[in-house]
Amino acid sequence: MSDIKLVIQIPCFNEEDTLPATVADLPRAVPGVDVVEWLVVDDGSSDRTVEVARQLGVDHVVRHTTNRGLAAAFTTGLDAALRAGADIVVNTDADNQYDGSCIADLIRPILDGGADLVVGERPIEQISEFSGLKKRLQRLGSWVVRRFSGTAVRDAASGFRAMSREAALRLQVFGRYSYTMETLVQARAEGLNVASVPIRVNPQTRPSRLVKSTGQYVRRSAETIVRSFALYYPFRFFFIVGLVPFLAGAALLARWGVLWIVEEEYRSRVPSLILGAVL
């Protein structure tokens, strides 16, 4: 039996300050895995991210010449990890948000053969940096994704994920904003088994660059969910979309039919009423 290789990928954009702590938090040995390698995806950084990654002993560094967004960096990382011979790919964030010691728990459902994609569920209610509004939006967004994707994932926005080689080969991301919600919808459509496990988080090192405002986050998340549903469940999506004008038209037709019947009934009774009045 060949060795099992785990590749931990880190999408980066100008992360020279946070990357050392992130890499220091990652394991070099994980139970059930024979080889652990690190991969940095530089998404067009203008700082020393690449140099820092190499100084830290990162095994693989791939680069975008321009900034293409988190979703593209995630996809590039999957391709590079597969080329490196990964049997399991773990994705984590460069801001050291996720506790690297939880990787063993994250990949366990894949090693046991019960899952193709595993999402790390953050303790949202315990994260002091999250406002009350953000916590409510996180719960709402995850509920909507569960409804659309048919999965039981309770933290749809979590980027701390493990994928089997088969899942990494089959997942594709078409949006530019993020990959988290789209991949959940696609995974279910592809018949992949999706699971989630509780994980721990580290103290915040910097504000999120992905979410610049609550309104932007809500709008882009809604766009991603709708686009993903249309892409992976086209019949159901367009049936629902078409059902709205159909029902509106049916209601107008029914109203016209009732008015026509009432008018015809009135016309048929007018001569009798006139004759009765004359007599």
C-alpha positions in Angstrom: 0.0 0.0 0.0 1.4 3.4 -1.0 2.0 6.2 1.5 -0.9 8.6 2.2 0.1 12.2 1.5 -1.6 15.2 3.0 -1.1 18.6 1.4 -2.1 21.7 3.5 -2.7 24.6 1.2 -2.7 28.3 2.2 -4.1 30.9 -0.2 -2.2 34.2 0.4 -2.5 37.8 -0.6 0.0 40.1 1.1 0.4 37.9 4.1 4.1 38.4 5.0 3.1 39.5 8.5 0.7 36.7 9.4 2.2 33.8 7.4 4.9 32.9 10.0 2.4 32.3 12.8 0.1 30.4 10.4 2.9 28.0 9.2 4.2 27.6 12.8 0.7 26.4 13.8 0.6 23.6 11.1 1.6 20.0 11.8 4.4 18.1 10.1 2.9 14.8 11.3 -0.7 13.8 11.5 -2.1 10.4 12.7 -3.1 8.2 9.7 -1.0 10.1 7.2 2.5 9.2 6.1 3.6 12.5 4.4 2.6 16.0 5.2 3.5 18.9 2.9 2.7 22.6 2.9 1.6 24.6 -0.1 1.3 28.4 -0.5 -0.7 29.9 -3.2 0.4 33.5 -3.8 -2.5 35.5 -5.3 -0.5 38.3 -6.8 1.0 39.7 -3.6 3.0 42.9 -3.7 4.9 42.2 -0.5 7.4 39.5 0.6 4.8 36.7 0.9 6.7 34.3 -1.5 10.1 35.0 0.1 8.7 34.5 3.6 7.0 31.2 2.5 10.3 29.8 1.2 12.2 30.9 4.3 9.7 29.1 6.4 10.3 25.8 4.6 7.0 25.6 2.6 7.3 22.7 0.3 5.4 24.1 -2.7 4.8 27.7 -3.8 2.7 28.6 -6.8 2.0 32.2 -7.9 -0.6 34.3 -9.7 1.0 37.2 -11.5 -2.0 39.3 -10.7 -4.6 39.2 -7.9 -7.4 36.9 -9.1 -9.4 36.5 -5.9 -9.8 33.9 -3.1 -11.8 31.5 -5.2 -9.2 31.4 -8.0 -6.4 30.9 -5.4 -8.3 28.1 -3.8 -8.7 26.3 -7.2 -5.1 26.9 -8.1 -4.2 25.3 -4.8 -6.3 22.2 -5.5 -4.6 21.7 -8.9 -1.1 22.1 -7.4 -1.9 19.8 -4.5 -3.1 17.1 -6.9 -0.1 17.5 -9.1 2.0 17.0 -5.9 0.3 13.7 -5.4 -2.0 14.6 -2.6 -4.4 12.0 -1.3 -6.0 14.5 1.0 -6.0 18.3 0.7 -6.7 20.6 3.7 -7.4 24.3 3.0 -6.7 26.9 5.7 -6.5 30.7 5.9 -3.3 32.7 6.0 -4.4 34.9 8.8 -4.0 31.9 11.3 -7.7 32.0 12.1 -8.0 28.2 12.4 -6.2 26.0 15.0 -3.8 23.8 13.0 -3.9 21.1 15.7 -7.5 20.4 14.6 -6.3 19.0 11.2 -6.2 15.5 12.6 -9.9 15.7 13.5 -10.7 17.4 10.2 -9.3 14.6 8.1 -10.5 11.7 10.2 -13.9 11.2 8.5 -12.0 11.0 5.1 -9.5 8.4 6.5 -12.4 6.4 7.9 -14.1 6.4 4.5 -17.3 8.2 5.6 -16.8 11.6 3.9 -15.3 13.2 0.8 -15.5 16.8 2.0 -15.2 17.8 5.6 -15.9 21.4 6.9 -14.5 22.7 10.2 -17.3 24.1 12.3 -16.2 27.1 14.2 -17.6 28.0 17.7 -19.4 31.0 16.2 -21.1 32.0 19.5 -17.8 32.0 21.4 -15.8 34.2 18.9 -15.6 37.5 20.7 -14.5 39.4 17.5 -17.8 38.6 15.8 -20.6 41.1 16.5 -24.1 39.9 17.4 -25.3 40.9 13.9 -22.4 38.9 12.3 -23.3 35.8 14.4 -26.9 36.0 13.3 -26.0 36.4 9.7 -23.6 33.4 9.9 -26.4 31.3 11.3 -28.9 32.5 8.6 -26.4 32.1 5.8 -25.6 28.5 6.9 -29.3 27.7 7.2 -29.9 28.9 3.6 -26.9 26.9 2.3 -28.2 23.8 4.0 -31.6 24.3 2.4 -30.0 24.8 -1.1 -27.3 22.2 -0.8 -29.1 19.5 1.1 -26.1 19.1 3.5 -26.0 19.3 7.3 -23.1 21.8 7.5 -23.7 24.3 10.2 -20.8 26.7 9.3 -21.0 27.1 5.5 -18.6 30.1 5.5 -15.8 28.2 7.1 -12.7 27.9 4.9 -11.1 25.2 7.0 -11.8 22.2 4.9 -10.5 18.7 4.1 -11.1 17.0 0.7 -10.3 13.6 -0.6 -8.5 13.3 -3.8 -11.7 12.4 -5.6 -13.5 15.5 -4.2 -10.6 17.7 -5.2 -10.7 16.4 -8.7 -14.4 17.0 -9.1 -14.8 20.4 -7.4 -14.7 23.4 -9.6 -15.3 27.0 -8.6 -16.8 29.5 -11.1 -17.3 32.5 -8.9 -14.5 34.9 -8.0 -15.6 36.1 -4.6 -15.4 32.9 -2.5 -15.5 29.1 -2.8 -17.1 28.1 0.5 -20.8 28.1 -0.4 -20.5 27.2 -4.0 -18.4 24.0 -3.3 -21.1 22.8 -0.8 -23.9 23.1 -3.4 -21.7 21.5 -6.0 -20.5 18.7 -3.7 -24.1 17.6 -3.1 -24.9 17.8 -6.8 -21.9 15.6 -7.5 -23.0 13.0 -5.0 -20.1 13.6 -2.6 -20.4 12.8 1.0 -20.2 16.0 3.1 -19.5 16.1 6.9 -18.5 18.7 9.4 -16.5 18.5 12.7 -16.1 21.1 15.5 -12.8 22.9 15.4 -11.1 25.6 17.5 -10.0 29.0 16.3 -7.1 31.3 17.2 -7.3 34.9 18.3 -7.9 37.3 15.4 -4.7 38.7 13.8 -6.3 41.2 11.5 -9.8 42.2 10.1 -11.2 40.1 7.4 -10.3 41.2 3.9 -13.1 39.2 2.3 -15.9 41.0 4.2 -15.5 44.8 3.8 -19.0 45.5 5.0 -22.1 43.6 6.2 -24.1 44.7 3.2 -21.5 43.6 0.7 -21.2 40.2 2.4 -24.9 39.6 2.3 -25.2 40.7 -1.3 -22.3 38.6 -2.5 -23.3 35.6 -0.5 -26.8 35.7 -1.9 -25.5 36.1 -5.4 -23.2 33.1 -4.9 -26.0 30.9 -3.6 -28.4 31.8 -6.4 -25.8 31.3 -9.1 -24.7 28.0 -7.7 -28.2 26.7 -7.4 -28.9 27.7 -11.0 -25.6 26.1 -12.2 -25.9 22.8 -10.4 -29.7 22.4 -10.2 -30.9 24.2 -13.4 -34.2 22.3 -13.8 -35.3 23.0 -10.2 -34.0 26.6 -10.3 -35.7 27.6 -13.5 -38.9 25.7 -12.6 -39.1 27.8 -9.4 -38.3 31.0 -11.3 -40.8 30.2 -13.9 -43.4 29.2 -11.4 -43.7 32.8 -10.1 -44.9 34.4 -13.3 -47.0 31.3 -14.1 -48.9 31.6 -10.8 -49.3 35.4 -11.3 -50.6 34.8 -14.8 -52.9 32.0 -13.6 -54.3 34.3 -10.9 -55.0 37.0 -13.5 -56.7 34.5 -15.8 -58.8 33.2 -12.9 -59.8 36.7 -12.0 -60.7 37.5 -15.6 -62.7 34.2 -15.8 -64.7 35.1 -12.7 -65.5 38.6 -14.0 -66.5 37.2 -17.3 -68.9 34.7 -15.7 -70.4 37.4 -13.5 -70.8 39.7 -16.5 -72.4 37.0 -18.6 -74.8 36.1 -15.8 -75.7 39.8 -15.4 -76.4 40.2 -19.1 -78.6 37.1 -19.2 -80.7 38.4 -16.4 -81.1 42.0 -17.7 -83.9 41.3 -20.2 -85.9 39.3 -17.6 -85.5 42.2 -15.1 -86.7 44.7 -17.7 -89.7 42.5 -18.7 -90.7 42.1 -15.1 -90.6 45.8 -14.5 -92.8 46.5 -17.5 -95.4 43.9 -16.5 
